[in-house]
């Protein structure tokens, strides 16, 4: 199939887009392929998951194009007190999807920012800080863990072991999303990577942050 590229200058784009131009016959082949790929195939997953379980989002459980849902939970809700594990929080949320024959991408995050209603979100349990783990106060009032703190890592590892005992080999779980950073998105704090927010990185530097240390911490959590 012969193709050629042409530069698009529409809207004076800063980064010109490249488009493929096909013959009429090639377009028909592509159309057929696209329709075939979009329709659910017997015994073949789509690889598409609803992003979150949230009150303000519809649960598209019956949508045939979705394999399941990404269900993430704050550690502080699942283990509000040490070894007091509330698996029912996970089970109640995922059960409708499982009953519909869907699968779950499961994640536990230990940091979040922003507020829900009047409640400030704190995703690392308070008992972890009471045990001596270092914490970081951010401007919106949220308390974040200092991710490389040894007490935090030790308590988190213990929780992951319990999570593994509960869900390892569970056929309902497609895979586990590792919870490093805010919402498990590998940033120590919201907007951390933005170049203009140097003051955020300076606050973390006072707690021992460096790019090398962050990489080391991420690798430790992956090992856990």
Residue, then its C-alpha position, 0 to 999 in steps of 0.5 A: x500500500x503506497x502512502x505519502x505524507x503532507x504537512x498540515x499548516x491549518x490554524x498555523x499549528x506550532x507543531x505541524x501534523x502529518x497525515x496519511x493520504x490513501x487510495x480509494x481501495x486502501x480506504x475501504x480496506x482501512x474502513x473494514x479493518x476499523x469496523x472489525x477491530x471496534x466490534x467485540x470479538x468472541x474471546x478477545x478483549x478490547x483492552x479498554x477500562x473505565x478510568x475510575x469508580x466515582x459518584x459523578x461518573x456513569x458506570x458503563x458496566x453493560x458497555x460491550x466495548x469495555x473489559x472492566x474498570x480501573x478501581x483505585x482506593x486510598x490506603x487510609x480507607x482500606x487500612x484505617x488502623x494497623x492490620x484492621x483491613x477493610x476489604x469490603x471497601x474494594x469488594x463492594x465497589x468491584x462486585x457489580x463489574x465482576x457480576x457483569x463478567x468484567x475484570x478489575x485493574x486494582x490500585x491502592x494509592x498512598x497520596x492524593x491532593x485536593x479536597x472532596x467536599x469539606x474533607x481534606x484527602x489524606x491517603x496514607x493512614x494517620x497511624x503510619x505517621x504516628x509510628x514515626x513516618x515523616x510527612x509533607x504538608x502541602x498548601x491545600x492542607x493535604x498531608x502527603x508521605x515523604x515517600x523515601x522515609x523508611x518507616x513509611x516504606x516498611x508499613x507500606x510493604x507490610x500492607x502490600x503483603x496483606x494485599x497480595x495474600x488477599x488478591x494474588x491469583x484472583x481471576x477477577x483482577x486483570x493486573x495491579x496498578x502500583x501506587x507510587x506518588x499522587x494517585x499512583x501517577x509517579x509525581x510526588x505532588x500535584x503539578x510537580x513536573x511543571x517547570x514554573x513551579x520550582x517552589x514545590x520542588x524546593x520544599x521537597x528538596x528540604x525533605x531530601x528530594x533529588x531526581x536520583x532519590x526519587x528514582x531509587x524510591x520508585x524502584x523500591x516500591x516497584x520491588x515491593 
